[in-house]
Amino acid sequence: MDMAIGMCRGAPVWGRETSRPLRVAILTAEDDIEIFGARLREMMYARGLADDEMQQVLDGLDLCYTGGTNIRLTTIEDDVVAISDWTDRMIGHFRKSRPDIVFIDPAVSFGVGETRVIDAEQGLINAARRIKKEAGCAVVFVHHTGKGNARNRTDDQYSGRNGSAFADGARMIYVVNGYKAGVEADQEA
């Protein structure tokens, strides 16, 4: 959400300048509209945004909440993970709303589940490639980390939970570890 706020305000994205404020879509199955709105408001207050700056963020943001539904970007057809009809529906929506970037959160909520880890992850990568090509926007999956990776604070491309297909198929992996005071001192000791 913090990245989306910055992107809607025209802030640099992953260290790269933008030529204008970006339009951001967030496809989420976790936070309902009320919780998302409350968190967004508090984050904008914490950034010290003025009313017109907050309105700029709201104008640049397209929230698509799917919690409690069975909307998936992939499906199983003839025992193979395939792109679902919902992907094409989302592409139609994104063609109208014209986002520059789409965040999909969490990735696991939009696939076929975790019983077919590698196929499920590759299916989501294929869906993202179709969205990118046909809707003309970047796609970012928010993916949970594995328990061991979180405990060990790993930060390589394979820090996500489950298999390696997600990391191998992605153009970029961005790993976020929470700040823990004293970690550096503990590691030096």
C-alpha positions, 0 to 999 in steps of 0.5 A: 500500500505504501508503494501504491501511495508513492506511485500515485504521487509520482515518487520513484519506483524501485529507485527509478524516476517516473515521468508522471504519477502512476495509476495503480490497481490492487487486486486483493483477497485479503483486506475488505474495502473498509479495512483497506480504506482505513489503512490507506487513510492512516498511511497517508496521514502518516506521510503528512499528505494534504487533502489534495495529495490524498485525493490524487492517491484516491484518483490514481487507485483502482481497488478490486476486492475479491475476498469471499469469492472464487475468483482465480486467475488460473484453473485446472483443465484436463489435469493441467493448470490453465489461465482462467476466464477470470484473467480475461475478465480482469484484462477487460477491467484493466483495459478500461481503468488503464493502470500502469501497474497491478498488485495482486495480493496475495498470490496464493489466493488467485491460483489453484492452490498449493497441491501442485506447487510448481504448476500453480506458480507457473500458471500465475506467471503465465496469467501475469504475462497475459495481463501485461501483454493484453492490458499493457501494465506491469504486474506485481504479485505479493507473495508470502515468505516461507516460515524458515526463510522468515525466521532466517531473514533470507533476502534472495529470490527464493525467499517466497514460500513453496517452490521455485517456479515463481522466482524463476518465472518472474522478472524481479523479486523484491523481498521485504524483511521487517526491521529488528533492532540489534540484528546487525550487532547480533550478527557481528557477535 
